[in-house]
Amino acid sequence: MPAARKHKRDSDEMRPEYDFSGGVRGKYAAHFARGTNVVVLAPDVAEAFKTSRAVNDALRAQLKPAARARRLPRH
């Protein structure tokens, strides 16, 4: 039998060694929000783009023609 025995826990109670009484709720939330831009895709769109890189590549491809159109001189 192994020395460190695993016990099955039936309750949702937190172990006593996990003490979060001194924790601060949302301490890093503002910092995280500044560096993150989360976009939720519709399920059908998410099916077409399996990775964030695929989404970014498609969006960059759309940005190039739009930027070119803005630079055209008006006559």
mmJSON file of the N, C-alpha and C atoms, coordinates in Angstrom:
{"data_MODEL":{"atom_site":{
"group_PDB":["ATOM","ATOM","ATOM","ATOM","ATOM","ATOM","ATOM","ATOM","ATOM","ATOM","ATOM","ATOM","ATOM","ATOM","ATOM","ATOM","ATOM","ATOM","ATOM","ATOM","ATOM","ATOM","ATOM","ATOM","ATOM","ATOM","ATOM","ATOM","ATOM","ATOM","ATOM","ATOM","ATOM","ATOM","ATOM","ATOM","ATOM","ATOM","ATOM","ATOM","ATOM","ATOM","ATOM","ATOM","ATOM","ATOM","ATOM","ATOM","ATOM","ATOM","ATOM","ATOM","ATOM","ATOM","ATOM","ATOM","ATOM","ATOM","ATOM","ATOM","ATOM","ATOM","ATOM","ATOM","ATOM","ATOM","ATOM","ATOM","ATOM","ATOM","ATOM","ATOM","ATOM","ATOM","ATOM","ATOM","ATOM","ATOM","ATOM","ATOM","ATOM","ATOM","ATOM","ATOM","ATOM","ATOM","ATOM","ATOM","ATOM","ATOM","ATOM","ATOM","ATOM","ATOM","ATOM","ATOM","ATOM","ATOM","ATOM","ATOM","ATOM","ATOM","ATOM","ATOM","ATOM","ATOM","ATOM","ATOM","ATOM","ATOM","ATOM","ATOM","ATOM","ATOM","ATOM","ATOM","ATOM","ATOM","ATOM","ATOM","ATOM","ATOM","ATOM","ATOM","ATOM","ATOM","ATOM","ATOM","ATOM","ATOM","ATOM","ATOM","ATOM","ATOM","ATOM","ATOM","ATOM","ATOM","ATOM","ATOM","ATOM","ATOM","ATOM","ATOM","ATOM","ATOM","ATOM","ATOM","ATOM","ATOM","ATOM","ATOM","ATOM","ATOM","ATOM","ATOM","ATOM","ATOM","ATOM","ATOM","ATOM","ATOM","ATOM","ATOM","ATOM","ATOM","ATOM","ATOM","ATOM","ATOM","ATOM","ATOM","ATOM","ATOM","ATOM","ATOM","ATOM","ATOM","ATOM","ATOM","ATOM","ATOM","ATOM","ATOM","ATOM","ATOM","ATOM","ATOM","ATOM","ATOM","ATOM","ATOM","ATOM","ATOM","ATOM","ATOM","ATOM","ATOM","ATOM","ATOM","ATOM","ATOM","ATOM","ATOM","ATOM","ATOM","ATOM","ATOM","ATOM","ATOM","ATOM","ATOM","ATOM","ATOM","ATOM","ATOM","ATOM","ATOM","ATOM","ATOM","ATOM","ATOM","ATOM","ATOM","ATOM"],
"id":[1,2,3,4,5,6,7,8,9,10,11,12,13,14,15,16,17,18,19,20,21,22,23,24,25,26,27,28,29,30,31,32,33,34,35,36,37,38,39,40,41,42,43,44,45,46,47,48,49,50,51,52,53,54,55,56,57,58,59,60,61,62,63,64,65,66,67,68,69,70,71,72,73,74,75,76,77,78,79,80,81,82,83,84,85,86,87,88,89,90,91,92,93,94,95,96,97,98,99,100,101,102,103,104,105,106,107,108,109,110,111,112,113,114,115,116,117,118,119,120,121,122,123,124,125,126,127,128,129,130,131,132,133,134,135,136,137,138,139,140,141,142,143,144,145,146,147,148,149,150,151,152,153,154,155,156,157,158,159,160,161,162,163,164,165,166,167,168,169,170,171,172,173,174,175,176,177,178,179,180,181,182,183,184,185,186,187,188,189,190,191,192,193,194,195,196,197,198,199,200,201,202,203,204,205,206,207,208,209,210,211,212,213,214,215,216,217,218,219,220,221,222,223,224,225],
"type_symbol":["N","C","C","N","C","C","N","C","C","N","C","C","N","C","C","N","C","C","N","C","C","N","C","C","N","C","C","N","C","C","N","C","C","N","C","C","N","C","C","N","C","C","N","C","C","N","C","C","N","C","C","N","C","C","N","C","C","N","C","C","N","C","C","N","C","C","N","C","C","N","C","C","N","C","C","N","C","C","N","C","C","N","C","C","N","C","C","N","C","C","N","C","C","N","C","C","N","C","C","N","C","C","N","C","C","N","C","C","N","C","C","N","C","C","N","C","C","N","C","C","N","C","C","N","C","C","N","C","C","N","C","C","N","C","C","N","C","C","N","C","C","N","C","C","N","C","C","N","C","C","N","C","C","N","C","C","N","C","C","N","C","C","N","C","C","N","C","C","N","C","C","N","C","C","N","C","C","N","C","C","N","C","C","N","C","C","N","C","C","N","C","C","N","C","C","N","C","C","N","C","C","N","C","C","N","C","C","N","C","C","N","C","C","N","C","C","N","C","C","N","C","C","N","C","C"],
"label_atom_id":["N","CA","C","N","CA","C","N","CA","C","N","CA","C","N","CA","C","N","CA","C","N","CA","C","N","CA","C","N","CA","C","N","CA","C","N","CA","C","N","CA","C","N","CA","C","N","CA","C","N","CA","C","N","CA","C","N","CA","C","N","CA","C","N","CA","C","N","CA","C","N","CA","C","N","CA","C","N","CA","C","N","CA","C","N","CA","C","N","CA","C","N","CA","C","N","CA","C","N","CA","C","N","CA","C","N","CA","C","N","CA","C","N","CA","C","N","CA","C","N","CA","C","N","CA","C","N","CA","C","N","CA","C","N","CA","C","N","CA","C","N","CA","C","N","CA","C","N","CA","C","N","CA","C","N","CA","C","N","CA","C","N","CA","C","N","CA","C","N","CA","C","N","CA","C","N","CA","C","N","CA","C","N","CA","C","N","CA","C","N","CA","C","N","CA","C","N","CA","C","N","CA","C","N","CA","C","N","CA","C","N","CA","C","N","CA","C","N","CA","C","N","CA","C","N","CA","C","N","CA","C","N","CA","C","N","CA","C","N","CA","C","N","CA","C","N","CA","C","N","CA","C","N","CA","C","N","CA","C","N","CA","C"],
"label_alt_id":[null,null,null,null,null,null,null,null,null,null,null,null,null,null,null,null,null,null,null,null,null,null,null,null,null,null,null,null,null,null,null,null,null,null,null,null,null,null,null,null,null,null,null,null,null,null,null,null,null,null,null,null,null,null,null,null,null,null,null,null,null,null,null,null,null,null,null,null,null,null,null,null,null,null,null,null,null,null,null,null,null,null,null,null,null,null,null,null,null,null,null,null,null,null,null,null,null,null,null,null,null,null,null,null,null,null,null,null,null,null,null,null,null,null,null,null,null,null,null,null,null,null,null,null,null,null,null,null,null,null,null,null,null,null,null,null,null,null,null,null,null,null,null,null,null,null,null,null,null,null,null,null,null,null,null,null,null,null,null,null,null,null,null,null,null,null,null,null,null,null,null,null,null,null,null,null,null,null,null,null,null,null,null,null,null,null,null,null,null,null,null,null,null,null,null,null,null,null,null,null,null,null,null,null,null,null,null,null,null,null,null,null,null,null,null,null,null,null,null,null,null,null,null,null,null],
"label_comp_id":["MET","MET","MET","PRO","PRO","PRO","ALA","ALA","ALA","ALA","ALA","ALA","ARG","ARG","ARG","LYS","LYS","LYS","HIS","HIS","HIS","LYS","LYS","LYS","ARG","ARG","ARG","ASP","ASP","ASP","SER","SER","SER","ASP","ASP","ASP","GLU","GLU","GLU","MET","MET","MET","ARG","ARG","ARG","PRO","PRO","PRO","GLU","GLU","GLU","TYR","TYR","TYR","ASP","ASP","ASP","PHE","PHE","PHE","SER","SER","SER","GLY","GLY","GLY","GLY","GLY","GLY","VAL","VAL","VAL","ARG","ARG","ARG","GLY","GLY","GLY","LYS","LYS","LYS","TYR","TYR","TYR","ALA","ALA","ALA","ALA","ALA","ALA","HIS","HIS","HIS","PHE","PHE","PHE","ALA","ALA","ALA","ARG","ARG","ARG","GLY","GLY","GLY","THR","THR","THR","ASN","ASN","ASN","VAL","VAL","VAL","VAL","VAL","VAL","VAL","VAL","VAL","LEU","LEU","LEU","ALA","ALA","ALA","PRO","PRO","PRO","ASP","ASP","ASP","VAL","VAL","VAL","ALA","ALA","ALA","GLU","GLU","GLU","ALA","ALA","ALA","PHE","PHE","PHE","LYS","LYS","LYS","THR","THR","THR","SER","SER","SER","ARG","ARG","ARG","ALA","ALA","ALA","VAL","VAL","VAL","ASN","ASN","ASN","ASP","ASP","ASP","ALA","ALA","ALA","LEU","LEU","LEU","ARG","ARG","ARG","ALA","ALA","ALA","GLN","GLN","GLN","LEU","LEU","LEU","LYS","LYS","LYS","PRO","PRO","PRO","ALA","ALA","ALA","ALA","ALA","ALA","ARG","ARG","ARG","ALA","ALA","ALA","ARG","ARG","ARG","ARG","ARG","ARG","LEU","LEU","LEU","PRO","PRO","PRO","ARG","ARG","ARG","HIS","HIS","HIS"],
"label_asym_id":["A","A","A","A","A","A","A","A","A","A","A","A","A","A","A","A","A","A","A","A","A","A","A","A","A","A","A","A","A","A","A","A","A","A","A","A","A","A","A","A","A","A","A","A","A","A","A","A","A","A","A","A","A","A","A","A","A","A","A","A","A","A","A","A","A","A","A","A","A","A","A","A","A","A","A","A","A","A","A","A","A","A","A","A","A","A","A","A","A","A","A","A","A","A","A","A","A","A","A","A","A","A","A","A","A","A","A","A","A","A","A","A","A","A","A","A","A","A","A","A","A","A","A","A","A","A","A","A","A","A","A","A","A","A","A","A","A","A","A","A","A","A","A","A","A","A","A","A","A","A","A","A","A","A","A","A","A","A","A","A","A","A","A","A","A","A","A","A","A","A","A","A","A","A","A","A","A","A","A","A","A","A","A","A","A","A","A","A","A","A","A","A","A","A","A","A","A","A","A","A","A","A","A","A","A","A","A","A","A","A","A","A","A","A","A","A","A","A","A","A","A","A","A","A","A"],
"label_entity_id":["1","1","1","1","1","1","1","1","1","1","1","1","1","1","1","1","1","1","1","1","1","1","1","1","1","1","1","1","1","1","1","1","1","1","1","1","1","1","1","1","1","1","1","1","1","1","1","1","1","1","1","1","1","1","1","1","1","1","1","1","1","1","1","1","1","1","1","1","1","1","1","1","1","1","1","1","1","1","1","1","1","1","1","1","1","1","1","1","1","1","1","1","1","1","1","1","1","1","1","1","1","1","1","1","1","1","1","1","1","1","1","1","1","1","1","1","1","1","1","1","1","1","1","1","1","1","1","1","1","1","1","1","1","1","1","1","1","1","1","1","1","1","1","1","1","1","1","1","1","1","1","1","1","1","1","1","1","1","1","1","1","1","1","1","1","1","1","1","1","1","1","1","1","1","1","1","1","1","1","1","1","1","1","1","1","1","1","1","1","1","1","1","1","1","1","1","1","1","1","1","1","1","1","1","1","1","1","1","1","1","1","1","1","1","1","1","1","1","1","1","1","1","1","1","1"],
"label_seq_id":[1,1,1,2,2,2,3,3,3,4,4,4,5,5,5,6,6,6,7,7,7,8,8,8,9,9,9,10,10,10,11,11,11,12,12,12,13,13,13,14,14,14,15,15,15,16,16,16,17,17,17,18,18,18,19,19,19,20,20,20,21,21,21,22,22,22,23,23,23,24,24,24,25,25,25,26,26,26,27,27,27,28,28,28,29,29,29,30,30,30,31,31,31,32,32,32,33,33,33,34,34,34,35,35,35,36,36,36,37,37,37,38,38,38,39,39,39,40,40,40,41,41,41,42,42,42,43,43,43,44,44,44,45,45,45,46,46,46,47,47,47,48,48,48,49,49,49,50,50,50,51,51,51,52,52,52,53,53,53,54,54,54,55,55,55,56,56,56,57,57,57,58,58,58,59,59,59,60,60,60,61,61,61,62,62,62,63,63,63,64,64,64,65,65,65,66,66,66,67,67,67,68,68,68,69,69,69,70,70,70,71,71,71,72,72,72,73,73,73,74,74,74,75,75,75],
"pdbx_PDB_ins_code":[null,null,null,null,null,null,null,null,null,null,null,null,null,null,null,null,null,null,null,null,null,null,null,null,null,null,null,null,null,null,null,null,null,null,null,null,null,null,null,null,null,null,null,null,null,null,null,null,null,null,null,null,null,null,null,null,null,null,null,null,null,null,null,null,null,null,null,null,null,null,null,null,null,null,null,null,null,null,null,null,null,null,null,null,null,null,null,null,null,null,null,null,null,null,null,null,null,null,null,null,null,null,null,null,null,null,null,null,null,null,null,null,null,null,null,null,null,null,null,null,null,null,null,null,null,null,null,null,null,null,null,null,null,null,null,null,null,null,null,null,null,null,null,null,null,null,null,null,null,null,null,null,null,null,null,null,null,null,null,null,null,null,null,null,null,null,null,null,null,null,null,null,null,null,null,null,null,null,null,null,null,null,null,null,null,null,null,null,null,null,null,null,null,null,null,null,null,null,null,null,null,null,null,null,null,null,null,null,null,null,null,null,null,null,null,null,null,null,null,null,null,null,null,null,null],
"Cartn_x":[0.837,0.0,0.887,0.576,1.42,1.388,2.483,2.588,1.589,1.459,0.508,-0.788,-1.73,-2.996,-3.989,-4.664,-5.652,-7.005,-7.664,-8.981,-10.027,-11.088,-12.192,-13.005,-13.259,-14.016,-15.424,-16.401,-17.794,-18.403,-17.731,-18.339,-17.675,-18.324,-17.799,-17.022,-16.799,-16.101,-14.633,-14.112,-12.725,-11.851,-10.689,-9.758,-9.296,-8.994,-8.58,-7.289,-6.403,-5.147,-5.337,-6.514,-6.813,-7.554,-6.814,-7.41,-7.326,-8.45,-8.503,-9.105,-9.126,-9.76,-9.055,-7.767,-7.051,-7.005,-7.706,-7.693,-8.486,-8.163,-8.862,-9.571,-10.88,-11.666,-11.398,-11.065,-10.859,-9.566,-8.595,-7.34,-6.668,-6.703,-6.026,-7.011,-8.267,-9.286,-9.054,-8.763,-8.561,-7.326,-6.26,-5.036,-5.295,-6.0,-6.318,-7.194,-8.177,-9.095,-8.367,-7.366,-6.623,-5.845,-5.339,-4.503,-5.237,-6.544,-7.306,-8.456,-8.678,-9.818,-10.513,-11.492,-12.174,-13.349,-13.416,-14.521,-15.128,-16.425,-17.101,-17.7,-17.313,-17.794,-19.095,-19.943,-21.156,-20.731,-21.504,-21.109,-20.795,-21.566,-21.298,-19.991,-19.649,-18.388,-17.224,-17.404,-16.356,-16.041,-17.025,-16.79,-15.829,-15.946,-15.114,-13.688,-13.517,-12.205,-11.844,-10.992,-10.665,-9.669,-8.878,-7.864,-7.954,-7.383,-7.36,-6.497,-5.476,-4.634,-5.444,-6.315,-7.144,-8.074,-8.626,-9.505,-8.695,-7.536,-6.706,-6.249,-5.877,-5.462,-6.6,-7.8,-8.958,-9.277,-9.192,-9.469,-8.4,-7.151,-6.087,-6.274,-6.73,-6.984,-8.082,-9.043,-10.117,-9.647,-8.705,-8.213,-7.378,-6.624,-5.745,-6.509,-7.57,-8.317,-8.975,-9.433,-10.072,-9.053,-7.849,-6.803,-6.39,-6.314,-5.957,-7.028,-8.28,-9.369,-9.349,-8.951,-8.88,-7.748,-6.707,-5.559,-5.733,-6.75,-6.95,-7.297,-6.661,-6.976,-8.353,-9.005,-10.34,-10.168,-10.984,-10.917,-12.176],
"Cartn_y":[-1.185,0.0,1.254,2.271,3.463,4.236,4.947,5.704,6.862,7.562,8.673,8.139,7.91,7.318,8.386,8.181,9.145,8.806,9.812,9.634,10.274,9.574,10.106,11.041,12.244,13.216,13.295,13.177,13.215,14.609,15.508,16.817,17.882,19.018,20.16,21.097,20.696,21.538,21.686,22.885,23.149,22.635,22.169,21.678,22.828,22.552,23.617,24.324,23.631,24.274,25.299,25.323,26.316,27.476,28.411,29.526,30.791,31.245,32.451,33.633,33.549,34.601,35.948,35.95,37.209,37.652,36.955,37.271,38.523,39.107,40.303,39.941,40.095,39.756,40.756,40.246,41.103,41.897,41.459,42.204,42.475,41.527,41.671,41.854,42.033,42.101,43.272,44.445,45.622,45.448,44.918,44.684,43.681,42.622,41.602,42.185,42.996,43.57,44.511,45.23,46.144,45.399,44.224,43.489,42.426,42.395,41.331,41.913,41.355,41.745,40.454,40.063,38.803,39.027,38.236,38.286,36.891,36.815,35.528,35.32,34.219,33.912,33.124,33.349,32.545,31.109,30.143,28.739,28.378,28.894,28.553,29.169,30.338,30.979,30.238,29.861,29.131,27.798,27.198,25.943,26.158,27.319,27.61,27.983,28.583,29.03,28.268,27.268,26.389,26.993,27.992,28.575,30.095,30.721,32.183,32.72,31.96,32.393,32.452,31.485,31.479,32.689,33.036,34.211,35.475,35.598,36.79,36.922,35.824,35.868,36.351,35.854,36.265,37.745,38.204,39.618,40.524,40.11,40.908,40.998,39.926,39.938,40.936,41.103,42.07,43.501,43.672,45.014,45.607,44.798,45.306,46.032,45.451,46.196,47.455,47.414,48.588,49.706,49.377,50.396,50.968,50.128,50.591,51.534,51.238,52.078,53.455,53.514,54.797,55.68,55.084,55.848,56.367,55.911,56.366,57.835,58.601,60.039,60.251,61.269,61.596,62.565,62.385,63.276,64.063],
"Cartn_z":[0.0,0.0,0.0,-0.817,-0.87,0.448,0.706,1.945,1.973,0.851,0.773,0.195,1.063,0.659,0.235,-0.871,-1.347,-0.734,-0.232,0.362,-0.532,-0.751,-1.538,-0.655,-1.143,-0.364,-0.925,-0.034,-0.448,-0.312,0.375,0.606,-0.266,-0.345,-1.081,-0.166,1.065,2.023,1.636,1.843,1.541,2.684,2.352,3.364,4.256,5.502,6.428,5.99,5.278,4.872,3.753,3.136,2.105,2.762,3.284,4.018,3.174,2.662,1.842,2.605,3.934,4.73,4.561,4.219,4.029,2.578,1.719,0.297,-0.037,-1.175,-1.645,-2.939,-2.961,-4.137,-5.26,-6.441,-7.61,-7.583,-6.821,-6.674,-8.015,-8.925,-10.215,-11.369,-11.098,-12.146,-13.107,-12.58,-13.44,-14.323,-13.754,-14.531,-15.645,-15.32,-16.32,-17.426,-17.069,-18.056,-19.017,-18.543,-19.423,-20.497,-20.173,-21.107,-21.885,-21.774,-22.407,-23.205,-24.376,-25.186,-25.591,-24.829,-25.062,-26.005,-27.031,-27.978,-28.02,-27.819,-27.838,-29.221,-29.852,-31.196,-31.13,-32.097,-32.219,-32.521,-32.087,-32.283,-33.73,-34.685,-36.083,-36.574,-36.073,-36.442,-35.775,-34.525,-33.805,-34.477,-35.103,-35.839,-37.011,-37.645,-38.809,-38.417,-37.24,-36.779,-35.519,-35.667,-34.544,-33.558,-33.995,-33.117,-33.139,-32.125,-32.104,-33.244,-33.613,-34.738,-36.036,-36.264,-37.473,-37.494,-36.354,-36.271,-36.56,-35.929,-36.139,-37.583,-38.217,-39.622,-40.518,-40.269,-41.072,-40.86,-39.635,-39.358,-39.975,-39.911,-40.537,-42.044,-42.648,-44.088,-44.432,-43.544,-43.765,-43.525,-42.628,-42.319,-43.451,-44.155,-45.216,-46.321,-46.889,-47.925,-47.373,-46.135,-45.54,-45.364,-44.939,-44.769,-46.116,-47.135,-48.478,-49.017,-48.777,-49.262,-48.579,-47.361,-46.65,-47.16,-47.74,-48.207,-49.633,-50.344,-51.725,-51.744,-52.637,-52.722,-53.331,-52.863,-53.409,-54.569,-55.593,-56.769,-56.896],
"occupancy":[1.0,1.0,1.0,1.0,1.0,1.0,1.0,1.0,1.0,1.0,1.0,1.0,1.0,1.0,1.0,1.0,1.0,1.0,1.0,1.0,1.0,1.0,1.0,1.0,1.0,1.0,1.0,1.0,1.0,1.0,1.0,1.0,1.0,1.0,1.0,1.0,1.0,1.0,1.0,1.0,1.0,1.0,1.0,1.0,1.0,1.0,1.0,1.0,1.0,1.0,1.0,1.0,1.0,1.0,1.0,1.0,1.0,1.0,1.0,1.0,1.0,1.0,1.0,1.0,1.0,1.0,1.0,1.0,1.0,1.0,1.0,1.0,1.0,1.0,1.0,1.0,1.0,1.0,1.0,1.0,1.0,1.0,1.0,1.0,1.0,1.0,1.0,1.0,1.0,1.0,1.0,1.0,1.0,1.0,1.0,1.0,1.0,1.0,1.0,1.0,1.0,1.0,1.0,1.0,1.0,1.0,1.0,1.0,1.0,1.0,1.0,1.0,1.0,1.0,1.0,1.0,1.0,1.0,1.0,1.0,1.0,1.0,1.0,1.0,1.0,1.0,1.0,1.0,1.0,1.0,1.0,1.0,1.0,1.0,1.0,1.0,1.0,1.0,1.0,1.0,1.0,1.0,1.0,1.0,1.0,1.0,1.0,1.0,1.0,1.0,1.0,1.0,1.0,1.0,1.0,1.0,1.0,1.0,1.0,1.0,1.0,1.0,1.0,1.0,1.0,1.0,1.0,1.0,1.0,1.0,1.0,1.0,1.0,1.0,1.0,1.0,1.0,1.0,1.0,1.0,1.0,1.0,1.0,1.0,1.0,1.0,1.0,1.0,1.0,1.0,1.0,1.0,1.0,1.0,1.0,1.0,1.0,1.0,1.0,1.0,1.0,1.0,1.0,1.0,1.0,1.0,1.0,1.0,1.0,1.0,1.0,1.0,1.0,1.0,1.0,1.0,1.0,1.0,1.0,1.0,1.0,1.0,1.0,1.0,1.0],
"B_iso_or_equiv":[0.0,0.0,0.0,0.0,0.0,0.0,0.0,0.0,0.0,0.0,0.0,0.0,0.0,0.0,0.0,0.0,0.0,0.0,0.0,0.0,0.0,0.0,0.0,0.0,0.0,0.0,0.0,0.0,0.0,0.0,0.0,0.0,0.0,0.0,0.0,0.0,0.0,0.0,0.0,0.0,0.0,0.0,0.0,0.0,0.0,0.0,0.0,0.0,0.0,0.0,0.0,0.0,0.0,0.0,0.0,0.0,0.0,0.0,0.0,0.0,0.0,0.0,0.0,0.0,0.0,0.0,0.0,0.0,0.0,0.0,0.0,0.0,0.0,0.0,0.0,0.0,0.0,0.0,0.0,0.0,0.0,0.0,0.0,0.0,0.0,0.0,0.0,0.0,0.0,0.0,0.0,0.0,0.0,0.0,0.0,0.0,0.0,0.0,0.0,0.0,0.0,0.0,0.0,0.0,0.0,0.0,0.0,0.0,0.0,0.0,0.0,0.0,0.0,0.0,0.0,0.0,0.0,0.0,0.0,0.0,0.0,0.0,0.0,0.0,0.0,0.0,0.0,0.0,0.0,0.0,0.0,0.0,0.0,0.0,0.0,0.0,0.0,0.0,0.0,0.0,0.0,0.0,0.0,0.0,0.0,0.0,0.0,0.0,0.0,0.0,0.0,0.0,0.0,0.0,0.0,0.0,0.0,0.0,0.0,0.0,0.0,0.0,0.0,0.0,0.0,0.0,0.0,0.0,0.0,0.0,0.0,0.0,0.0,0.0,0.0,0.0,0.0,0.0,0.0,0.0,0.0,0.0,0.0,0.0,0.0,0.0,0.0,0.0,0.0,0.0,0.0,0.0,0.0,0.0,0.0,0.0,0.0,0.0,0.0,0.0,0.0,0.0,0.0,0.0,0.0,0.0,0.0,0.0,0.0,0.0,0.0,0.0,0.0,0.0,0.0,0.0,0.0,0.0,0.0,0.0,0.0,0.0,0.0,0.0,0.0],
"pdbx_formal_charge":[null,null,null,null,null,null,null,null,null,null,null,null,null,null,null,null,null,null,null,null,null,null,null,null,null,null,null,null,null,null,null,null,null,null,null,null,null,null,null,null,null,null,null,null,null,null,null,null,null,null,null,null,null,null,null,null,null,null,null,null,null,null,null,null,null,null,null,null,null,null,null,null,null,null,null,null,null,null,null,null,null,null,null,null,null,null,null,null,null,null,null,null,null,null,null,null,null,null,null,null,null,null,null,null,null,null,null,null,null,null,null,null,null,null,null,null,null,null,null,null,null,null,null,null,null,null,null,null,null,null,null,null,null,null,null,null,null,null,null,null,null,null,null,null,null,null,null,null,null,null,null,null,null,null,null,null,null,null,null,null,null,null,null,null,null,null,null,null,null,null,null,null,null,null,null,null,null,null,null,null,null,null,null,null,null,null,null,null,null,null,null,null,null,null,null,null,null,null,null,null,null,null,null,null,null,null,null,null,null,null,null,null,null,null,null,null,null,null,null,null,null,null,null,null,null],
"auth_seq_id":[1,1,1,2,2,2,3,3,3,4,4,4,5,5,5,6,6,6,7,7,7,8,8,8,9,9,9,10,10,10,11,11,11,12,12,12,13,13,13,14,14,14,15,15,15,16,16,16,17,17,17,18,18,18,19,19,19,20,20,20,21,21,21,22,22,22,23,23,23,24,24,24,25,25,25,26,26,26,27,27,27,28,28,28,29,29,29,30,30,30,31,31,31,32,32,32,33,33,33,34,34,34,35,35,35,36,36,36,37,37,37,38,38,38,39,39,39,40,40,40,41,41,41,42,42,42,43,43,43,44,44,44,45,45,45,46,46,46,47,47,47,48,48,48,49,49,49,50,50,50,51,51,51,52,52,52,53,53,53,54,54,54,55,55,55,56,56,56,57,57,57,58,58,58,59,59,59,60,60,60,61,61,61,62,62,62,63,63,63,64,64,64,65,65,65,66,66,66,67,67,67,68,68,68,69,69,69,70,70,70,71,71,71,72,72,72,73,73,73,74,74,74,75,75,75],
"auth_comp_id":["MET","MET","MET","PRO","PRO","PRO","ALA","ALA","ALA","ALA","ALA","ALA","ARG","ARG","ARG","LYS","LYS","LYS","HIS","HIS","HIS","LYS","LYS","LYS","ARG","ARG","ARG","ASP","ASP","ASP","SER","SER","SER","ASP","ASP","ASP","GLU","GLU","GLU","MET","MET","MET","ARG","ARG","ARG","PRO","PRO","PRO","GLU","GLU","GLU","TYR","TYR","TYR","ASP","ASP","ASP","PHE","PHE","PHE","SER","SER","SER","GLY","GLY","GLY","GLY","GLY","GLY","VAL","VAL","VAL","ARG","ARG","ARG","GLY","GLY","GLY","LYS","LYS","LYS","TYR","TYR","TYR","ALA","ALA","ALA","ALA","ALA","ALA","HIS","HIS","HIS","PHE","PHE","PHE","ALA","ALA","ALA","ARG","ARG","ARG","GLY","GLY","GLY","THR","THR","THR","ASN","ASN","ASN","VAL","VAL","VAL","VAL","VAL","VAL","VAL","VAL","VAL","LEU","LEU","LEU","ALA","ALA","ALA","PRO","PRO","PRO","ASP","ASP","ASP","VAL","VAL","VAL","ALA","ALA","ALA","GLU","GLU","GLU","ALA","ALA","ALA","PHE","PHE","PHE","LYS","LYS","LYS","THR","THR","THR","SER","SER","SER","ARG","ARG","ARG","ALA","ALA","ALA","VAL","VAL","VAL","ASN","ASN","ASN","ASP","ASP","ASP","ALA","ALA","ALA","LEU","LEU","LEU","ARG","ARG","ARG","ALA","ALA","ALA","GLN","GLN","GLN","LEU","LEU","LEU","LYS","LYS","LYS","PRO","PRO","PRO","ALA","ALA","ALA","ALA","ALA","ALA","ARG","ARG","ARG","ALA","ALA","ALA","ARG","ARG","ARG","ARG","ARG","ARG","LEU","LEU","LEU","PRO","PRO","PRO","ARG","ARG","ARG","HIS","HIS","HIS"],
"auth_asym_id":["A","A","A","A","A","A","A","A","A","A","A","A","A","A","A","A","A","A","A","A","A","A","A","A","A","A","A","A","A","A","A","A","A","A","A","A","A","A","A","A","A","A","A","A","A","A","A","A","A","A","A","A","A","A","A","A","A","A","A","A","A","A","A","A","A","A","A","A","A","A","A","A","A","A","A","A","A","A","A","A","A","A","A","A","A","A","A","A","A","A","A","A","A","A","A","A","A","A","A","A","A","A","A","A","A","A","A","A","A","A","A","A","A","A","A","A","A","A","A","A","A","A","A","A","A","A","A","A","A","A","A","A","A","A","A","A","A","A","A","A","A","A","A","A","A","A","A","A","A","A","A","A","A","A","A","A","A","A","A","A","A","A","A","A","A","A","A","A","A","A","A","A","A","A","A","A","A","A","A","A","A","A","A","A","A","A","A","A","A","A","A","A","A","A","A","A","A","A","A","A","A","A","A","A","A","A","A","A","A","A","A","A","A","A","A","A","A","A","A","A","A","A","A","A","A"],
"auth_atom_id":["N","CA","C","N","CA","C","N","CA","C","N","CA","C","N","CA","C","N","CA","C","N","CA","C","N","CA","C","N","CA","C","N","CA","C","N","CA","C","N","CA","C","N","CA","C","N","CA","C","N","CA","C","N","CA","C","N","CA","C","N","CA","C","N","CA","C","N","CA","C","N","CA","C","N","CA","C","N","CA","C","N","CA","C","N","CA","C","N","CA","C","N","CA","C","N","CA","C","N","CA","C","N","CA","C","N","CA","C","N","CA","C","N","CA","C","N","CA","C","N","CA","C","N","CA","C","N","CA","C","N","CA","C","N","CA","C","N","CA","C","N","CA","C","N","CA","C","N","CA","C","N","CA","C","N","CA","C","N","CA","C","N","CA","C","N","CA","C","N","CA","C","N","CA","C","N","CA","C","N","CA","C","N","CA","C","N","CA","C","N","CA","C","N","CA","C","N","CA","C","N","CA","C","N","CA","C","N","CA","C","N","CA","C","N","CA","C","N","CA","C","N","CA","C","N","CA","C","N","CA","C","N","CA","C","N","CA","C","N","CA","C","N","CA","C","N","CA","C","N","CA","C","N","CA","C","N","CA","C","N","CA","C"],
"pdbx_PDB_model_num":[1,1,1,1,1,1,1,1,1,1,1,1,1,1,1,1,1,1,1,1,1,1,1,1,1,1,1,1,1,1,1,1,1,1,1,1,1,1,1,1,1,1,1,1,1,1,1,1,1,1,1,1,1,1,1,1,1,1,1,1,1,1,1,1,1,1,1,1,1,1,1,1,1,1,1,1,1,1,1,1,1,1,1,1,1,1,1,1,1,1,1,1,1,1,1,1,1,1,1,1,1,1,1,1,1,1,1,1,1,1,1,1,1,1,1,1,1,1,1,1,1,1,1,1,1,1,1,1,1,1,1,1,1,1,1,1,1,1,1,1,1,1,1,1,1,1,1,1,1,1,1,1,1,1,1,1,1,1,1,1,1,1,1,1,1,1,1,1,1,1,1,1,1,1,1,1,1,1,1,1,1,1,1,1,1,1,1,1,1,1,1,1,1,1,1,1,1,1,1,1,1,1,1,1,1,1,1,1,1,1,1,1,1,1,1,1,1,1,1,1,1,1,1,1,1]
}}}
